[in-house]
Amino acid sequence: MKLAPRMIQSMEILQMSALALQAKIDQELESNPTLEVREAGPDTEQLEEEQSQIDRDNQEGERDLVVNDDAVDTAHTDDFERLNNITEEYSDSWEANIYETGETFRPRTDSGERDIKLDAMANTAARPQSLTEQLLEQWHLVDTPQAIRVAGEFLIEFIDDDGYLRTDWQTLLEQVPENIDHEDLDTASELMKDTFEPTGIGAHDLRECLLLQIDALVRNNGRSSQLSVERLLVDQYLKDVEQNRLPRIAQATNLDIEDVKMALKNLRRFDPHPGRNLVLTSAQRITPDVIVDYDEENDLYIAQLARDRNPSLQVSMQYQKMHRDKAVDSKTRKFVGNHIQSARWLIDALEQRGNTLLRVAKVVIEAQRDFFDQGPQALHPLPMTLVADQLGIHVATVSRAVNEKYLQTPQGIFPLRKFFSGGTETESGDAMSWSAVQAKLEEIINEEDKSKPLNDDQLVGKLKLQGIDIARRTVAKYRKQLNILPARQRRQY
C-alpha cells in the first residue's frame, strides 16, 4: 500500500523524541509563515471555532503533502520565498482598501508587540563549539613560528573527543601535507601538551595523559615528594592498577598496601578524559514526555502530558483572512491555502501524538502498578503486542510511541521502553521481567562483602536462592550491561 503523506507525517512525529520534536516545530515555525505560537487569552475558544469552520470549508481542493521528497522540498523552499514576497505585496493592497473594508493587515512589529513566533525560535540554544574549534582557538593564541602553527593545526584534526592524539605516528606522517616538516610535527605536538587546557589534551594514551597532569601539578605547587608514588604507579604499574592487583604492586614497590591505596585515591582526582570537559554543553538533557503523579486520596497514579515542553500552535488568522478574501487572486489564495493545510496537518499530528502517547502510558501504569509502588525489582514482563491489542492499534504504533520517550515518576525518570520487556518465571510462579532480574542482581552485588566479592558463579547461586534460575553467561551479560566490574576488580583491600 502507498501511505498517504498525512499518515507518514503522523508516524514520523509520533516516533520523535521530545528534543527532536522541538527542533521540528522550530523548523516549521521558521519555514511556514501561516504557523504561529498560540497566545493564551479569552479569544482562544472563538479562534478554535473559526478554524474548525475553515477546516470544513477547505476540504475540497486540498493537495497532498509530500514527505521526504528532496525535489519537492526544493520547490517548497522557492514557494516560501514567493509567499514572503506575496505577503509584502498583499500588505500594500490591503492598506489601500482600509476605508472600504474597515480592516487592516499589519505585521505585529508595526504595533510594537512581541512576535511570539520569533521568540520561540530565539529561545533555541546556539550550536556549541566543537572540541576541534576550541583547540584551534587556543592554538592560535600560542606565540609560535608559522611552520609550527600549521603543523599544530594539522595535528588538532586528529585529536578525539577524549582529548587524545591516538592516531599512530607513522599514519600521521603518511598523511601529512608536503609543506609540513616532520620535525615541526614533533615540536607542535610537544608544545600542545604544554599549552592546551585542560592539561592532558594532546596525549597519546592514558599513561601520558595522567603523567602530564601530575607533572603540571608538581610544577605549579612543588609537590614532587607527595606525588612520587602516584607517578610511579602510572609510569610502571598502570596495568596492575587497572586490574586492581594491589598486593602485587605493594610487593614490587616495597610499599605498604595502605600507601598504594592512598596513592590510588589521589589519582582519582586526575581526569582520564580531559577533552570531554570542553564539550559538556553538547550533552542532551532528558526531557520527560509524560508526568506520573500519585493521588493519595484515591490510591491511584495519574498520567498527564508534559505540555509545557512544546509551544501550543495555531494557524495565523491573518493568513486565513487572506485565504478567504475573494479580492486576492486565485493563485495567491491557493498557495496560502496549501501552507495553511500543511500547518493544520502538523497541529493534528501533534495532537494525535499526544493522545497516543498518553493512552500507552495509562496502560503501562495499570500493568506496572507494582513498579510504581515498590521500584524496579517489581517490574513485570509486558509485551508490546498485549498493549497494542488492548488499545486496538498496531504493535508498530506502540513501538513508535515509546521510542525515545521518558516517564517522570515518583521513582525517578525512566525510558518508556523500559516497561516493555520479556521475562522469566520464578520458582513461586510469579512473572519477573529481565529488568527486574537486573535490579535484583545489582542489589545482591551492592550488599556483598567488598573484601570478598561474589564471582559470576556465586551470583548465580544467590539468585537461585531467591527463586531466579538463570545461566552464568546471562549473569555476566547483565553485569556488563549494568557497568559492574568482575569480582577481581571489585575487591577492596
VOFI-798988 format. One record per residue (C-alpha): z, x, y negated; residue in one letter. Coordinates in Angstrom, 2 decimals. Layout:
! residues N
(pt (Z,X,Y),"A");
...
This chain:
! residues 493
(pt (0.00,0.00,0.00),"M");
(pt (-0.65,1.06,-3.57),"K");
(pt (2.59,0.73,-5.50),"L");
(pt (2.47,-0.94,-8.89),"A");
(pt (3.10,1.51,-11.75),"P");
(pt (6.06,-0.55,-12.87),"R");
(pt (7.64,-0.19,-9.41),"M");
(pt (7.01,3.57,-9.40),"I");
(pt (8.76,3.91,-12.74),"Q");
(pt (11.74,1.89,-11.49),"S");
(pt (12.08,4.09,-8.40),"M");
(pt (11.88,7.28,-10.45),"E");
(pt (14.56,6.09,-12.87),"I");
(pt (16.80,4.88,-10.04),"L");
(pt (16.72,8.34,-8.46),"Q");
(pt (17.51,10.27,-11.68),"M");
(pt (20.89,11.81,-12.33),"S");
(pt (22.79,10.88,-15.47),"A");
(pt (21.70,14.03,-17.30),"L");
(pt (18.08,13.68,-16.20),"A");
(pt (18.12,10.05,-17.29),"L");
(pt (19.42,11.02,-20.72),"Q");
(pt (16.59,13.53,-21.05),"A");
(pt (14.11,10.82,-20.02),"K");
(pt (15.48,8.42,-22.63),"I");
(pt (15.35,11.09,-25.33),"D");
(pt (11.74,11.82,-24.39),"Q");
(pt (10.78,8.15,-24.57),"E");
(pt (12.55,7.71,-27.90),"L");
(pt (10.53,10.57,-29.29),"E");
(pt (7.16,9.58,-27.85),"S");
(pt (7.26,5.77,-28.13),"N");
(pt (7.78,4.55,-31.73),"P");
(pt (8.38,0.98,-30.59),"T");
(pt (11.52,2.02,-28.69),"L");
(pt (14.78,2.41,-30.59),"E");
(pt (18.54,2.55,-30.12),"V");
(pt (20.20,-0.84,-30.46),"R");
(pt (22.76,-1.23,-33.23),"E");
(pt (25.85,-3.25,-32.41),"A");
(pt (26.04,-6.27,-34.67),"G");
(pt (26.08,-10.07,-34.93),"P");
(pt (22.30,-10.31,-34.63),"D");
(pt (22.16,-8.86,-31.12),"T");
(pt (22.03,-12.22,-29.31),"E");
(pt (19.33,-13.51,-31.67),"Q");
(pt (17.31,-10.34,-31.11),"L");
(pt (17.56,-10.72,-27.33),"E");
(pt (16.41,-14.34,-27.57),"E");
(pt (13.42,-13.37,-29.72),"E");
(pt (12.49,-10.58,-27.32),"Q");
(pt (12.67,-12.96,-24.35),"S");
(pt (10.28,-15.34,-26.12),"Q");
(pt (7.91,-12.49,-26.92),"I");
(pt (8.02,-11.41,-23.27),"D");
(pt (6.81,-14.85,-22.25),"R");
(pt (4.10,-14.83,-24.92),"D");
(pt (2.74,-11.46,-23.87),"N");
(pt (2.39,-11.97,-20.12),"Q");
(pt (-1.39,-12.13,-20.47),"E");
(pt (-3.40,-9.08,-21.32),"G");
(pt (-0.84,-6.58,-20.04),"E");
(pt (-2.29,-3.34,-18.73),"R");
(pt (-0.83,-1.15,-16.03),"D");
(pt (1.46,1.73,-16.96),"L");
(pt (0.20,4.85,-15.21),"V");
(pt (2.94,7.19,-13.97),"V");
(pt (2.44,10.92,-13.34),"N");
(pt (-1.25,10.95,-14.23),"D");
(pt (-1.99,14.06,-16.30),"D");
(pt (-5.32,12.81,-17.59),"A");
(pt (-3.90,9.51,-18.78),"V");
(pt (-0.79,11.20,-20.20),"D");
(pt (-3.05,13.35,-22.35),"T");
(pt (-4.83,10.24,-23.56),"A");
(pt (-1.47,8.62,-24.32),"H");
(pt (-0.45,11.64,-26.41),"T");
(pt (-3.54,11.09,-28.54),"D");
(pt (-2.68,7.41,-28.67),"D");
(pt (0.79,8.15,-30.06),"F");
(pt (-0.78,10.23,-32.83),"E");
(pt (-3.14,7.35,-33.63),"R");
(pt (-0.18,4.98,-33.68),"L");
(pt (1.61,7.10,-36.26),"N");
(pt (-1.50,7.04,-38.47),"N");
(pt (-1.91,3.32,-37.99),"I");
(pt (1.74,2.80,-38.95),"T");
(pt (1.22,4.57,-42.27),"E");
(pt (-1.94,2.60,-43.00),"E");
(pt (-0.30,-0.65,-41.96),"Y");
(pt (2.72,0.01,-44.17),"S");
(pt (0.43,0.23,-47.20),"D");
(pt (-1.33,-3.03,-46.36),"S");
(pt (1.99,-4.72,-45.70),"W");
(pt (3.32,-3.66,-49.10),"E");
(pt (0.16,-5.11,-50.71),"A");
(pt (0.93,-8.54,-49.20),"N");
(pt (4.62,-8.69,-50.13),"I");
(pt (4.19,-11.55,-52.54),"Y");
(pt (2.10,-13.60,-50.09),"E");
(pt (4.31,-13.26,-47.03),"T");
(pt (7.70,-12.70,-48.57),"G");
(pt (8.38,-9.93,-46.05),"E");
(pt (8.47,-6.18,-46.32),"T");
(pt (7.86,-3.44,-43.80),"F");
(pt (9.66,-0.26,-44.79),"R");
(pt (10.91,2.68,-42.77),"P");
(pt (14.69,2.96,-42.61),"R");
(pt (14.59,6.21,-44.54),"T");
(pt (13.31,4.36,-47.60),"D");
(pt (16.52,2.33,-47.78),"S");
(pt (18.76,5.33,-47.31),"G");
(pt (20.09,4.09,-43.96),"E");
(pt (20.66,6.39,-40.99),"R");
(pt (17.96,6.33,-38.34),"D");
(pt (19.78,5.78,-35.05),"I");
(pt (16.77,6.86,-33.04),"K");
(pt (16.71,10.23,-34.81),"L");
(pt (20.49,10.55,-34.49),"D");
(pt (20.28,10.10,-30.73),"A");
(pt (17.64,12.81,-30.41),"M");
(pt (19.54,15.11,-32.78),"A");
(pt (22.60,14.95,-30.52),"N");
(pt (20.67,16.68,-27.73),"T");
(pt (22.05,20.18,-27.19),"A");
(pt (19.79,23.09,-28.07),"A");
(pt (18.49,25.25,-25.25),"R");
(pt (20.94,28.12,-24.72),"P");
(pt (19.70,31.69,-24.86),"Q");
(pt (18.90,33.27,-21.52),"S");
(pt (20.62,36.45,-20.36),"L");
(pt (17.41,38.41,-20.98),"T");
(pt (17.17,37.15,-24.57),"E");
(pt (20.78,38.06,-25.31),"Q");
(pt (20.44,41.53,-23.79),"L");
(pt (17.29,42.19,-25.80),"L");
(pt (19.20,41.27,-28.96),"E");
(pt (21.96,43.72,-28.05),"Q");
(pt (19.43,46.42,-27.16),"W");
(pt (17.60,46.10,-30.47),"H");
(pt (20.88,46.91,-32.28),"L");
(pt (21.18,50.23,-30.48),"V");
(pt (20.04,53.22,-32.56),"D");
(pt (17.63,55.00,-30.21),"T");
(pt (14.12,56.51,-30.33),"P");
(pt (11.19,54.14,-29.91),"Q");
(pt (10.27,55.54,-26.49),"A");
(pt (13.79,54.87,-25.16),"I");
(pt (13.75,51.40,-26.75),"R");
(pt (10.51,50.44,-24.98),"V");
(pt (11.85,51.78,-21.66),"A");
(pt (15.02,49.70,-22.07),"G");
(pt (13.04,46.55,-22.81),"E");
(pt (11.17,47.11,-19.55),"F");
(pt (14.40,47.51,-17.56),"L");
(pt (16.06,44.44,-19.08),"I");
(pt (13.39,42.23,-17.49),"E");
(pt (14.75,43.27,-14.07),"F");
(pt (18.43,42.53,-14.74),"I");
(pt (19.52,39.46,-12.71),"D");
(pt (21.89,36.66,-13.70),"D");
(pt (24.91,38.60,-12.39),"D");
(pt (24.08,41.44,-14.79),"G");
(pt (22.90,43.84,-12.08),"Y");
(pt (19.79,46.01,-12.05),"L");
(pt (19.42,45.66,-8.29),"R");
(pt (15.71,46.44,-8.02),"T");
(pt (15.09,49.66,-6.10),"D");
(pt (14.39,52.55,-8.47),"W");
(pt (11.22,53.53,-6.62),"Q");
(pt (9.94,49.97,-7.00),"T");
(pt (10.60,50.16,-10.74),"L");
(pt (8.69,53.44,-11.01),"L");
(pt (5.71,51.86,-9.26),"E");
(pt (5.61,49.02,-11.81),"Q");
(pt (6.38,50.95,-14.99),"V");
(pt (3.54,50.98,-17.57),"P");
(pt (1.75,54.26,-18.25),"E");
(pt (3.16,54.50,-21.78),"N");
(pt (6.76,54.78,-20.46),"I");
(pt (8.01,58.15,-19.26),"D");
(pt (10.21,58.22,-16.13),"H");
(pt (12.84,60.33,-17.87),"E");
(pt (13.05,57.73,-20.64),"D");
(pt (13.85,55.10,-17.99),"L");
(pt (16.81,57.18,-16.78),"D");
(pt (18.03,57.69,-20.34),"T");
(pt (17.66,53.99,-21.20),"A");
(pt (19.46,52.93,-18.02),"S");
(pt (22.49,55.13,-18.75),"E");
(pt (22.55,54.06,-22.41),"L");
(pt (22.53,50.36,-21.47),"M");
(pt (25.54,50.86,-19.19),"K");
(pt (27.44,52.44,-22.09),"D");
(pt (26.50,49.89,-24.76),"T");
(pt (25.99,46.44,-23.19),"F");
(pt (28.75,43.87,-23.49),"E");
(pt (30.45,42.76,-21.35),"P");
(pt (30.91,46.13,-19.67),"T");
(pt (29.31,46.40,-16.24),"G");
(pt (25.93,44.93,-17.15),"I");
(pt (23.13,47.22,-16.02),"G");
(pt (24.98,48.48,-12.91),"A");
(pt (23.04,48.82,-9.68),"H");
(pt (25.74,47.38,-7.39),"D");
(pt (29.32,46.09,-7.25),"L");
(pt (30.81,49.55,-6.87),"R");
(pt (29.15,50.89,-10.00),"E");
(pt (29.92,47.70,-11.93),"C");
(pt (33.67,47.98,-11.25),"L");
(pt (33.72,51.72,-11.92),"L");
(pt (32.08,51.16,-15.31),"L");
(pt (34.78,48.66,-16.22),"Q");
(pt (37.60,50.92,-15.02),"I");
(pt (36.24,53.92,-16.92),"D");
(pt (35.83,51.82,-20.08),"A");
(pt (39.45,50.69,-19.86),"L");
(pt (40.57,54.28,-19.39),"V");
(pt (38.61,55.41,-22.46),"R");
(pt (39.90,52.61,-24.63),"N");
(pt (43.54,52.61,-23.54),"N");
(pt (44.10,56.03,-21.99),"G");
(pt (45.37,54.53,-18.73),"R");
(pt (43.87,57.03,-16.30),"S");
(pt (47.14,57.60,-14.41),"S");
(pt (47.74,53.89,-13.85),"Q");
(pt (44.18,53.19,-12.67),"L");
(pt (43.68,56.19,-10.42),"S");
(pt (44.45,54.20,-7.25),"V");
(pt (42.15,51.37,-8.31),"E");
(pt (39.32,53.81,-8.94),"R");
(pt (39.89,55.46,-5.58),"L");
(pt (39.71,52.12,-3.73),"L");
(pt (36.48,51.11,-5.46),"V");
(pt (34.85,54.53,-5.14),"D");
(pt (35.63,55.27,-1.50),"Q");
(pt (37.10,52.24,0.27),"Y");
(pt (35.24,49.23,-1.13),"L");
(pt (34.03,48.09,2.33),"K");
(pt (37.58,48.17,3.66),"D");
(pt (38.73,46.20,0.63),"V");
(pt (36.07,43.54,1.26),"E");
(pt (37.17,43.25,4.90),"Q");
(pt (40.88,43.12,3.94),"N");
(pt (41.65,46.21,6.05),"R");
(pt (44.72,47.20,4.05),"L");
(pt (46.56,49.14,6.81),"P");
(pt (43.51,51.35,7.33),"R");
(pt (43.32,52.03,3.58),"I");
(pt (47.03,52.88,3.43),"A");
(pt (46.74,55.25,6.37),"Q");
(pt (43.63,57.01,4.98),"A");
(pt (45.07,57.43,1.47),"T");
(pt (48.71,58.13,2.42),"N");
(pt (49.75,55.27,0.15),"L");
(pt (52.31,52.59,0.79),"D");
(pt (50.72,49.26,1.61),"I");
(pt (52.60,47.74,-1.35),"E");
(pt (50.84,50.22,-3.66),"D");
(pt (47.50,49.20,-2.17),"V");
(pt (48.31,45.52,-2.70),"K");
(pt (49.29,46.19,-6.32),"M");
(pt (46.04,48.08,-6.93),"A");
(pt (44.03,45.19,-5.46),"L");
(pt (45.90,42.77,-7.71),"K");
(pt (44.87,44.87,-10.71),"N");
(pt (41.24,44.97,-9.51),"L");
(pt (41.07,41.18,-9.56),"R");
(pt (41.20,41.34,-13.36),"R");
(pt (37.78,43.01,-13.45),"F");
(pt (34.62,40.91,-13.40),"D");
(pt (32.21,41.39,-10.46),"P");
(pt (29.57,39.23,-12.23),"H");
(pt (29.61,40.27,-15.92),"P");
(pt (26.20,38.75,-16.66),"G");
(pt (27.46,35.25,-15.96),"R");
(pt (29.74,35.43,-19.00),"N");
(pt (26.66,35.31,-21.21),"L");
(pt (25.04,32.28,-19.55),"V");
(pt (28.01,29.97,-19.01),"L");
(pt (26.60,27.49,-21.54),"T");
(pt (23.74,26.72,-19.15),"S");
(pt (26.09,25.25,-16.54),"A");
(pt (25.71,21.48,-16.24),"Q");
(pt (28.79,19.33,-16.50),"R");
(pt (29.39,16.49,-14.07),"I");
(pt (28.81,13.11,-15.68),"T");
(pt (30.16,10.12,-13.70),"P");
(pt (27.83,7.16,-13.36),"D");
(pt (30.43,4.68,-12.12),"V");
(pt (34.12,4.47,-13.02),"I");
(pt (36.52,3.05,-10.40),"V");
(pt (39.91,1.80,-11.61),"D");
(pt (42.82,0.34,-9.64),"Y");
(pt (44.06,-3.16,-10.52),"D");
(pt (47.73,-3.13,-9.54),"E");
(pt (48.22,-6.83,-10.19),"E");
(pt (45.53,-7.90,-7.70),"N");
(pt (45.71,-4.79,-5.47),"D");
(pt (42.01,-4.00,-5.64),"L");
(pt (39.63,-1.41,-7.01),"Y");
(pt (37.18,-2.40,-9.74),"I");
(pt (33.90,-0.57,-10.41),"A");
(pt (32.07,-0.56,-13.70),"Q");
(pt (29.13,1.40,-15.01),"L");
(pt (29.82,4.23,-17.42),"A");
(pt (27.59,2.57,-20.01),"R");
(pt (28.68,4.86,-22.82),"D");
(pt (26.76,7.70,-21.19),"R");
(pt (23.38,6.43,-22.43),"N");
(pt (22.44,4.53,-25.59),"P");
(pt (21.54,0.85,-25.48),"S");
(pt (17.83,0.45,-26.14),"L");
(pt (15.71,-2.28,-27.69),"Q");
(pt (12.14,-2.86,-28.84),"V");
(pt (11.64,-2.42,-32.58),"S");
(pt (11.50,-5.76,-34.40),"M");
(pt (9.18,-4.24,-36.99),"Q");
(pt (6.57,-3.34,-34.38),"Y");
(pt (6.99,-6.75,-32.75),"Q");
(pt (6.18,-8.37,-36.08),"K");
(pt (3.16,-6.10,-36.38),"M");
(pt (2.04,-7.17,-32.91),"H");
(pt (2.34,-10.88,-33.75),"R");
(pt (0.74,-10.65,-37.18),"D");
(pt (-2.79,-12.14,-36.98),"K");
(pt (-3.74,-10.26,-40.15),"A");
(pt (-3.66,-6.98,-38.21),"V");
(pt (-6.91,-6.11,-36.47),"D");
(pt (-7.05,-6.81,-32.73),"S");
(pt (-7.37,-3.17,-31.67),"K");
(pt (-4.22,-2.19,-33.52),"T");
(pt (-2.31,-5.16,-32.14),"R");
(pt (-3.42,-4.38,-28.61),"K");
(pt (-2.46,-0.75,-28.97),"F");
(pt (1.00,-1.61,-30.36),"V");
(pt (1.40,-4.21,-27.61),"G");
(pt (0.78,-1.62,-24.90),"N");
(pt (3.59,0.55,-26.23),"H");
(pt (5.89,-2.44,-26.61),"I");
(pt (5.18,-3.26,-22.97),"Q");
(pt (5.99,0.31,-21.91),"S");
(pt (9.27,0.12,-23.83),"A");
(pt (10.21,-3.15,-22.14),"R");
(pt (9.38,-1.72,-18.73),"W");
(pt (11.74,1.16,-19.39),"L");
(pt (14.52,-1.16,-20.55),"I");
(pt (14.06,-3.36,-17.46),"D");
(pt (14.06,-0.30,-15.17),"A");
(pt (17.31,0.93,-16.73),"L");
(pt (18.90,-2.48,-16.24),"E");
(pt (17.73,-2.63,-12.63),"Q");
(pt (19.03,0.90,-12.04),"R");
(pt (22.47,-0.05,-13.30),"G");
(pt (22.62,-3.24,-11.21),"N");
(pt (21.56,-1.48,-8.01),"T");
(pt (23.98,1.40,-8.55),"L");
(pt (26.87,-0.98,-9.21),"L");
(pt (26.10,-3.08,-6.11),"R");
(pt (26.04,0.01,-3.92),"V");
(pt (29.29,1.28,-5.46),"A");
(pt (31.06,-2.03,-4.76),"K");
(pt (30.07,-1.91,-1.09),"V");
(pt (31.30,1.68,-0.88),"V");
(pt (34.65,0.73,-2.41),"I");
(pt (35.08,-2.08,0.09),"E");
(pt (34.12,0.08,3.08),"A");
(pt (36.12,3.13,1.99),"Q");
(pt (39.31,1.44,0.79),"R");
(pt (41.43,3.88,2.81),"D");
(pt (39.85,6.82,0.97),"F");
(pt (40.82,5.42,-2.43),"F");
(pt (44.37,4.77,-1.19),"D");
(pt (45.01,7.92,0.86),"Q");
(pt (42.43,10.56,-0.05),"G");
(pt (39.53,12.43,1.62),"P");
(pt (41.20,12.57,5.05),"Q");
(pt (40.87,8.78,5.35),"A");
(pt (37.10,8.73,4.82),"L");
(pt (35.28,6.59,7.40),"H");
(pt (31.72,7.00,8.71),"P");
(pt (29.32,4.91,6.61),"L");
(pt (25.58,4.96,7.40),"P");
(pt (23.19,4.02,4.63),"M");
(pt (21.44,1.53,6.91),"T");
(pt (24.63,-0.53,7.05),"L");
(pt (24.85,-0.70,3.26),"V");
(pt (21.12,-1.48,2.99),"A");
(pt (21.45,-4.38,5.45),"D");
(pt (24.49,-5.73,3.63),"Q");
(pt (22.71,-5.68,0.26),"L");
(pt (19.34,-6.80,1.60),"G");
(pt (17.49,-3.77,0.26),"I");
(pt (15.57,-0.91,1.87),"H");
(pt (17.53,2.14,3.02),"V");
(pt (15.30,4.31,0.80),"A");
(pt (16.57,2.36,-2.20),"T");
(pt (20.15,3.15,-1.22),"V");
(pt (19.25,6.81,-0.82),"S");
(pt (17.70,6.91,-4.30),"R");
(pt (20.67,5.07,-5.79),"A");
(pt (23.21,7.62,-4.51),"V");
(pt (21.07,10.68,-5.28),"N");
(pt (22.95,12.93,-7.77),"E");
(pt (25.28,10.10,-8.79),"K");
(pt (29.04,10.51,-9.24),"Y");
(pt (32.05,8.21,-8.99),"L");
(pt (35.11,8.72,-11.17),"Q");
(pt (38.04,7.52,-9.09),"T");
(pt (41.86,7.77,-9.18),"P");
(pt (41.42,10.53,-6.54),"Q");
(pt (39.04,12.53,-8.78),"G");
(pt (35.28,12.69,-9.38),"I");
(pt (33.14,12.70,-6.22),"F");
(pt (29.42,12.60,-5.42),"P");
(pt (28.47,9.10,-4.35),"L");
(pt (26.63,10.61,-1.38),"R");
(pt (29.98,11.94,-0.10),"K");
(pt (30.91,8.43,1.04),"F");
(pt (27.85,8.21,3.32),"F");
(pt (28.11,10.30,6.46),"S");
(pt (28.27,10.19,10.20),"G");
(pt (31.45,10.95,12.07),"G");
(pt (33.35,11.13,15.29),"T");
(pt (35.88,9.05,17.15),"E");
(pt (39.43,10.31,17.56),"T");
(pt (41.36,10.04,20.83),"E");
(pt (43.10,6.97,19.44),"S");
(pt (39.71,5.27,18.98),"G");
(pt (39.65,5.47,15.17),"D");
(pt (36.40,6.37,13.43),"A");
(pt (36.58,9.52,11.29),"M");
(pt (33.81,10.87,9.07),"S");
(pt (32.76,14.50,9.14),"W");
(pt (34.03,14.85,5.58),"S");
(pt (37.45,13.68,6.74),"A");
(pt (37.36,16.25,9.54),"V");
(pt (36.62,18.96,6.96),"Q");
(pt (39.54,17.74,4.85),"A");
(pt (41.84,17.90,7.87),"K");
(pt (40.60,21.41,8.70),"L");
(pt (41.27,22.54,5.15),"E");
(pt (44.79,21.08,5.31),"E");
(pt (45.57,22.97,8.51),"I");
(pt (44.38,26.27,7.01),"I");
(pt (46.39,25.70,3.83),"N");
(pt (49.56,25.21,5.88),"E");
(pt (49.05,28.21,8.22),"E");
(pt (51.23,31.32,8.25),"D");
(pt (49.27,33.64,5.95),"K");
(pt (50.62,36.71,7.70),"S");
(pt (49.15,35.38,10.97),"K");
(pt (46.17,33.20,10.01),"P");
(pt (44.53,31.00,12.62),"L");
(pt (41.20,32.07,14.08),"N");
(pt (38.49,29.53,14.86),"D");
(pt (39.64,29.00,18.47),"D");
(pt (43.17,28.31,17.29),"Q");
(pt (41.83,25.89,14.68),"L");
(pt (40.01,24.01,17.44),"V");
(pt (43.34,23.65,19.25),"G");
(pt (45.16,22.45,16.16),"K");
(pt (42.51,19.80,15.51),"L");
(pt (42.64,18.67,19.14),"K");
(pt (46.40,18.12,18.85),"L");
(pt (45.57,15.62,16.08),"Q");
(pt (43.02,13.82,18.26),"G");
(pt (39.91,15.54,16.85),"I");
(pt (37.85,17.23,19.56),"D");
(pt (35.07,19.41,18.11),"I");
(pt (33.41,22.66,19.18),"A");
(pt (34.32,26.12,17.87),"R");
(pt (30.90,26.57,16.26),"R");
(pt (31.45,23.32,14.35),"T");
(pt (34.76,24.63,13.05),"V");
(pt (33.06,27.86,11.95),"A");
(pt (30.30,25.88,10.22),"K");
(pt (32.74,23.64,8.36),"Y");
(pt (34.88,26.64,7.36),"R");
(pt (31.83,28.30,5.79),"K");
(pt (30.87,25.08,4.01),"Q");
(pt (34.38,24.98,2.55),"L");
(pt (34.07,28.65,1.45),"N");
(pt (37.05,29.63,3.62),"I");
(pt (37.11,33.23,4.84),"L");
(pt (37.58,34.24,8.50),"P");
(pt (41.13,34.81,9.74),"A");
(pt (40.99,38.59,9.30),"R");
(pt (40.09,38.27,5.63),"Q");
(pt (42.65,35.53,5.01),"R");
(pt (45.52,37.64,6.25),"R");
(pt (48.18,38.57,3.71),"Q");
(pt (50.19,41.75,4.26),"Y");
